[in-house]
Structures are given as C-alpha cells and as structure tokens.
Amino acid sequence: MHTKPLTRQSMTSLDMSSDLSAIRRLLVAAAISSRFCAGLLNNPEHAVRNGFGGEQFLVSDSTMRAISSIRGSTLPEFIQQLDDALSNRLLVSRSIEVAW
C-alpha cells in the first residue's frame, strides 16, 4: 500500500537551513568588522558575494534577493529588515505547503 504524505517540505524551507547558517556567519562578520559592515549596508549583494576574510556566504537566490533589497543605515536596522523579509518568505512557503 502506497500512502501520500499530507504535507511535504518545500524547497524554500530546505534552502532556509543552509541560508540561516550563512546569514549567522554574515552577521557575525558585520559585527566584528566595521569595514565589512559598511560594505554590507552600502551594497549588500556585493558584500555577500565577496565574503569576508576568506569566508564565503552561500545563500539561495531567493535569500540573495531578500538581502539585496535591504536598505539599512545601521546593522540593527539591516537585521530588522532581513528578519521581516525572511519571516514573510517563510509564511508564504508554509501557506503554499499547506495548500498543496
């Protein structure tokens, strides 16, 4: 007998675990280096793609779009906007998952 699960894990939530690890490392780099932080605030996509101190921040395309859209003037403001963007993305993926 073959059964079909009621829900399935979406690709978005699969991407999120590795993305969250990269984001944690990204934010630590911004907290310890004022130069990297300034670069992150001025051009987030460039800062993520270039990495920091040999550390690469590999994130999914959807997370990169979220990061690239942030325009914060301070690190706490950047973090708040990133949290909002990622929370909205999780809500959308969960509603798609439930509807499926």
C-alpha positions in Angstrom: 0.0 0.0 0.0 1.4 3.4 -1.0 0.5 6.4 1.0 0.9 10.0 0.2 2.1 12.4 3.0 -0.3 15.1 3.9 2.3 17.8 3.7 5.7 17.9 2.1 8.8 20.0 2.9 9.0 22.8 0.4 12.3 23.7 -1.3 12.2 27.0 0.4 12.4 25.5 3.9 15.2 23.2 2.7 17.1 26.2 1.4 16.5 28.1 4.6 18.6 25.9 6.9 21.8 26.4 5.0 20.8 30.1 4.3 20.4 30.7 8.0 23.8 29.3 8.8 25.3 31.6 6.1 23.3 34.6 7.4 24.5 34.0 11.0 28.1 34.0 9.8 27.5 37.1 7.7 26.1 39.0 10.7 29.0 37.9 12.9 31.4 39.3 10.2 29.4 42.6 10.1 29.5 42.8 13.9 33.3 42.3 14.2 34.4 44.3 11.2 33.2 47.9 10.8 34.6 47.9 7.2 32.6 44.8 6.2 29.6 46.2 8.0 29.8 49.4 6.0 30.1 47.4 2.8 27.1 45.3 3.7 25.0 48.3 4.4 26.1 50.1 1.2 25.9 47.2 -1.2 24.5 44.0 0.4 24.7 41.8 -2.6 28.4 42.7 -3.3 29.3 42.1 0.3 27.7 38.7 0.4 29.2 37.6 -2.9 32.7 38.8 -1.9 32.6 37.2 1.5 34.8 38.2 4.4 38.3 37.0 5.4 38.1 34.0 3.1 34.7 33.1 4.4 32.0 32.7 1.7 28.3 33.2 2.4 26.5 30.9 0.0 22.7 31.6 0.0 19.9 30.7 -2.2 18.8 33.1 -5.0 15.6 34.0 -3.1 17.6 34.8 0.0 20.0 36.8 -2.0 17.1 38.8 -3.5 15.9 39.5 0.0 19.3 40.6 1.2 19.8 42.8 -1.9 16.6 44.6 -1.3 17.6 45.8 2.2 18.4 49.5 2.6 19.5 49.9 6.2 21.7 52.6 7.6 22.8 50.6 10.7 23.4 47.0 11.4 20.3 46.7 13.7 18.2 48.2 11.0 19.6 45.8 8.4 18.9 42.9 10.7 15.3 44.0 11.3 14.6 44.4 7.6 16.2 41.0 6.9 14.2 39.4 9.6 11.0 40.9 8.2 11.9 39.7 4.7 12.8 36.2 5.7 9.7 35.9 8.0 7.4 36.9 5.1 9.1 34.3 2.9 8.6 31.6 5.5 4.9 32.5 5.8 4.4 32.3 2.1 6.2 29.0 1.8 4.2 27.5 4.7 0.9 28.6 3.1 1.9 27.0 -0.2 2.9 23.9 1.6 -0.4 23.6 3.5 -2.4 24.3 0.3 -0.5 21.6 -1.6 
